[in-house]
Amino acid sequence: MPTNGLAGTVKDLRPFVPAKDFETSKRFYADLGFEVEPLDENLAAIRLGDRTFFLQNYFVEAWASNFMLYLVVSNLDAWWKHITSLDLATRYGVPQPRPPKREPWGAYVVHVIDPAGVLWHIAETVNDSA
């Protein structure tokens, strides 16, 4: 599918992620290791290295519970150790994170659900296609 050369002009892609309780979600992401930069009373830039998404003080349950993000990391075991040390289920009332599991397509994946119901797939891949 032609893009008329526009693909080369793209510098970044940042999703807007919902928050049921904006302050709680900001703390949740800070605990996971993200840098939280408030932009205004309803929007924050959430950064991890050079990757960013926007957390918004906006919530629609059907949307949030179907929203997923896929974070590719180079050391899933280190991430899992960090995630389990946070006791997210107790501290934030979220489901217990799912331990690392090898998926049929080859990725090694941990699932974490944020306070709004957003599902994170934190994955270490064996190739760049997963």
C-alpha positions as CSV (number, residue, x, y, z in Angstrom):
1,M,0.0,0.0,0.0
2,P,1.7,3.2,-1.1
3,T,2.2,6.0,1.5
4,N,3.4,8.6,-1.0
5,G,6.7,8.7,0.8
6,L,5.1,9.9,4.1
7,A,6.4,7.0,6.2
8,G,9.9,8.6,6.1
9,T,8.5,11.7,7.7
10,V,7.2,10.0,10.8
11,K,9.2,10.9,13.9
12,D,7.1,9.2,16.6
13,L,3.8,7.5,17.4
14,R,2.2,8.1,20.8
15,P,-1.1,6.5,21.9
16,F,-3.5,8.1,24.3
17,V,-4.1,5.7,27.2
18,P,-7.2,6.1,29.4
19,A,-7.1,6.5,33.2
20,K,-10.1,5.8,35.5
21,D,-8.4,7.6,38.4
22,F,-5.7,9.8,36.9
23,E,-3.6,10.2,40.1
24,T,-3.6,6.5,40.8
25,S,-2.6,5.7,37.2
26,K,0.2,8.2,37.3
27,R,1.5,6.5,40.5
28,F,1.1,3.1,39.0
29,Y,3.3,4.0,36.0
30,A,5.9,5.8,38.2
31,D,6.1,2.6,40.3
32,L,6.7,0.5,37.1
33,G,9.6,2.8,36.3
34,F,8.2,5.3,33.9
35,E,8.9,9.0,34.2
36,V,5.6,10.9,34.6
37,E,5.6,14.4,33.3
38,P,2.3,16.3,33.9
39,L,1.3,18.4,30.9
40,D,-1.9,19.8,32.3
41,E,-4.5,18.7,34.8
42,N,-5.9,16.1,32.4
43,L,-2.8,14.9,30.5
44,A,0.6,13.5,31.3
45,A,3.5,12.3,29.2
46,I,4.6,8.9,30.4
47,R,8.2,8.1,29.4
48,L,10.4,5.1,29.5
49,G,13.7,5.9,27.8
50,D,12.9,7.4,24.5
51,R,9.4,5.8,24.4
52,T,6.4,7.8,25.4
53,F,2.6,7.6,25.6
54,F,0.1,10.1,26.8
55,L,-2.0,9.2,29.9
56,Q,-5.3,11.0,29.8
57,N,-7.8,11.8,32.5
58,Y,-10.6,10.2,30.4
59,F,-12.3,6.8,30.9
60,V,-14.8,4.7,29.0
61,E,-14.9,1.2,30.5
62,A,-15.5,-0.6,27.3
63,W,-12.6,1.2,25.6
64,A,-10.2,0.8,28.5
65,S,-10.9,-2.9,29.0
66,N,-10.2,-3.5,25.3
67,F,-7.1,-1.3,25.1
68,M,-3.7,-3.1,24.9
69,L,-0.1,-2.1,24.6
70,Y,2.9,-4.2,23.6
71,L,6.2,-3.3,25.2
72,V,9.2,-5.2,23.8
73,V,12.1,-5.5,26.3
74,S,15.5,-7.3,26.1
75,N,15.3,-8.9,29.6
76,L,11.9,-10.1,30.5
77,D,13.1,-11.9,33.6
78,A,14.5,-8.6,35.1
79,W,11.1,-7.0,34.3
80,W,9.2,-9.8,36.0
81,K,11.4,-9.6,39.1
82,H,10.7,-5.8,39.3
83,I,6.9,-6.3,38.7
84,T,6.6,-8.9,41.4
85,S,8.5,-6.7,43.8
86,L,5.8,-4.0,43.5
87,D,2.8,-6.1,44.7
88,L,0.6,-4.3,42.2
89,A,-2.5,-6.4,43.0
90,T,-2.5,-5.3,46.6
91,R,-1.4,-1.7,46.1
92,Y,-3.6,-0.9,43.2
93,G,-6.4,-3.4,43.2
94,V,-5.5,-4.8,39.8
95,P,-5.4,-8.4,38.8
96,Q,-2.3,-10.3,39.7
97,P,0.2,-9.9,36.8
98,R,0.6,-13.1,34.8
99,P,4.0,-14.7,35.0
100,P,6.2,-15.1,31.9
101,K,4.8,-17.5,29.4
102,R,6.1,-18.5,26.0
103,E,3.4,-17.7,23.4
104,P,2.9,-19.9,20.3
105,W,4.4,-17.2,18.0
106,G,7.6,-17.3,20.0
107,A,7.4,-14.3,22.3
108,Y,8.1,-14.7,26.0
109,V,5.3,-12.5,27.6
110,V,4.2,-11.1,31.0
111,H,0.7,-9.6,31.2
112,V,0.0,-6.6,33.5
113,I,-3.3,-4.8,33.8
114,D,-3.2,-1.2,34.9
115,P,-5.8,0.5,37.2
116,A,-8.1,1.4,34.3
117,G,-8.1,-2.1,32.8
118,V,-5.5,-1.5,30.1
119,L,-3.6,-4.7,29.3
120,W,0.1,-4.5,28.9
121,H,2.0,-7.3,27.0
122,I,5.6,-7.0,28.2
123,A,7.5,-9.2,25.9
124,E,10.9,-10.5,25.0
125,T,11.0,-11.7,21.4
126,V,13.1,-14.2,19.7
127,N,12.8,-12.3,16.4
128,D,11.6,-8.8,15.4
129,S,8.3,-10.0,14.0
130,A,6.6,-10.9,17.4
